[in-house]
């Protein structure tokens, strides 16, 4: 199919979008640029296949050759080549590469000879080789130096033929050869080749040939039958180095006897490039398979609603697409003591094992996985291995790869694949599983949220009401004291509090931990203290749940020191990391003097409270930092905003304000009504909306009420640092 300039550029855009993920607007601008460049270019720009089919020719090409666009579509490029250039054109396709300083002689529709010089690239698209050329006309220079060029071409032709290795021989041995033949084999004199034939230099293995001996016999017979034959063959020189040549073998008569005449063309570079292309194609094919798998998994996560069915299909897709024997997704419980395992294996027609409970200690490479590292054993040894790996070995497995599934540094479970072959998994599979684990983390987190909502729906509503109260605190020390009673109404937590990160001191500061209603003295956890549960919780971003202190504490630390902590030693405790905007800011803790007090429900409660406390801590920190910049009126507005969130009447007014904004297009009308409604909620002696104009870098002060009267103050630059509005905006 012949392409116009726009079609070629659109194909370029499509390819770049698929391969480089570039910005769409940038690509569109590139379209306009290249479209103008090609149509206004004084060069010859064209795309042509090896058979001469023109895929594209720019406007200058068409005009200079005196062909219309519809004629170009039917034109064979070879037919407009001067006979001297036909061979050059054909030779260009022998090497899939770029070619510099190529000269072609063309014949226009009017019969005029046009000579062009430039560069081109030979590439392969599907099963077709395509030449992409950019040439400029040198007709006048060519005509001026025509005599010299002809002489040079004759000399070059003779030189190139002489450089090709040439040999003639009979079954008794080599009769004669040129210097190029000696050079390529590493010999200095033809006498060294006495009694030898080219087949004596054949490599033991031939590319794309299963039986080289049979293939050599067939080649000889074809030459005898048809008088000549062309083929490609791998030879070895005197040192043993292999090289690949294209052989033109002919049967000729010399001195009344029939002999073989062979011309070699060294194509080792092309062979290496083809091998590189095949390797890249294989890697690309493998990458495409992995991308399809990721797409399938993401599609399954959206399409399926039932958890078990979705999990089964995800495991099946991974197992079949990666051609592994078994895939497993294991979910951790809150206490990190037990796993719920879901697996799929290719036994018979495929088996799905759902929700099998097992202790966490059965996981191979557990310590690595809990630290967020990958566990990979490419060769499971039945004799020199751990008990968990010995069980895998006895079940027939020889390689295993496991990836932690985590979200916000919180490990939710593990994704594992195993196979009965050794060294089954390479780095690309590791990268793919890491990508899959990200999607699975979101899926598992969503499932956990839904599951918790089913269990604790009514409780969650109560906690959110309590959370609203937490958000009203602007003093960090007050939060634990005010929450202590409410928390102990829903769980046993005689010790309750939280620690906040001090980045400069590199410690967790516990300023208001409450025990039996009384605030304990302040204390800190040094984050480098490996004997501290609080530090371990924060550093690893992990939930620490201890229900039997003497038994469980050493799951998380090698040794434990409570010397710096006031109060009695608990029997059960929980430490959970607190996050704000995906960053760790501290830990929350609840502790009891009785064993087995903290299960999933208690962890769920503390996690919801930790979210609100994190926001409140951030608000309080910001309030304390900026307090000196705020005057009394600003503090009054902050408190009014908090009160605004607490009363139903005020909420109704806010809803009315929302309706005004969403149903009215006239901003003047919106602003006047907005002032009326807001005046019912707070003191609005001064009330205004300042609008930013980016082109001027100014704030517009034309929507303003002062003491009930509408005023207009025009525009003020945002760079004036003495204006509160600018401070807020910037």
BELKASUL-V490545 format. One line per field, one symbol per residue. ss: DSSP state (a for helix, b for strand, c for the rest). psi: psi as a letter, one per 40 degrees, with the letter a starting at -180 (. if undefined). burial: 1 if it has 16 or more other ideal C-beta (glycine too) atoms within 10 Angstrom, else 0. A space follows every 50 residues. Layout:
ss = ???
psi = ???
burial = ???
This chain:
ss = ccbcaaaaaaaaaaaaaaaacccaaaaaaaaaaaaaaaaacccbbbbbbc ccbbbbbcaaaaaaacccaaaaaacbaaaabcaaaaaaaaaacccccbbb bbbbbbbcccccbbbbbbbbbbbbbccbbbbbbbbbbcaaaaaacaaaaa aaaaaaaaaaaaaccbbbbbccbbbbbcaaaaaaaccccaaaaccccaaa abcccccccccaaaaaaaaaaaaaaacbbbbbbbbbcccccbbbbbbbbb bbbbccbbbbbbbbbbcaaaaaaaaaaaaaaaaaaaaaaaaaaaaaaaaa aaacccaaaaaaaaaaaaaaaccccbbbbbbbcccccbbbbbbbbccccc bbbbbbbbbaaacccaaaaaccccbbbcccccccccaaaaaaaaccccbb bbbbbbbccbbbbbbbbbbcccccccaaaaaaaaaaaaaaaaaaaaaaaa aaaaaaaaaaaaaaaaaaaaaccccaaaaaaaaaaaaaaaccccbbbbbb bbccccbbbbcccbbccbbcccbbbbccccccaaaaaaaacccbbbccaa aaaaaccccccccccccccccbbbbbbbbbccbbbbbbbbbbccccccca aaaaaaaaaaaaaaaaaaaaaaaaaaaaaccaaaaaaaaaaaaacccaaa aaaaaaaaaaaaacccaaaaaaaaaaaaaccccccbbbbbbbbccccbbb bbbbbbccbbbcccbbbccccccaaaaaac
psi = hhiidddddddddddddddefihddddddddddddddddeieihhihiid eehhdihiddddddefiidddddehhdddehiddedddddddedhgaihi fhhihihideeihhhiiaiihhihhbehhhhhihiihfddddddfddddd dddddddddddddhhhiiiieeihdiiiddddddefieiddeeheiidde eiidhhhehdgddddddddddddddeeiihiiihihadeehiihihhhhi hihhfeihihhhhihhfddddddddddddddddddddddddddddddddd dddidhdddddddddddddddefidiihhhhiidefeiihhhihiehbeh hhhhfhhiideehhfdddddeeiihhheghhddgiiddddddddeeieii hihihihfehhdaihiiiieiifdhadddddddddddddddddddddddd dddddfddddddddddddddeehehdddddddeddddedeihgdhhaiih hhddefihhhefhhhfehhiiiiihheeheehdddddddefihhhhehdd dddeddidihhedehiiihidiihhhihihfehheaiiihiieiifehad dddddddddddddddddddddddddeddehidddddddddddddediddd dddddddddddeehdhdddddddddddddedihfdhhihhhhhddefihh feghhhfeihihebihieeheehdddddd.
burial = 01101001100010000000000000100000011001001011111110 01111111011101101000010010100110001001100100000010 01111110000001110101010000000111101011000100000000 00000000000001111110000110110111011010010010001100 11000100000100110011001000001011111100000011111111 10000000111111111001100100000000000000010011011001 10010010011111111110110111111111111100101111110000 00000000010011110011000011100100001000110100001111 11111110011111111110000110001001101110111011000100 01000100110010011001011101001111110011001011111111 10000011111111100001001110101011111111111111111010 01100110010000101001111111111100011111111100101101 01111111111111111011001000000000000000000000000001 00000010010000000001101110010011010011010000000111 111110000000000001000010010000
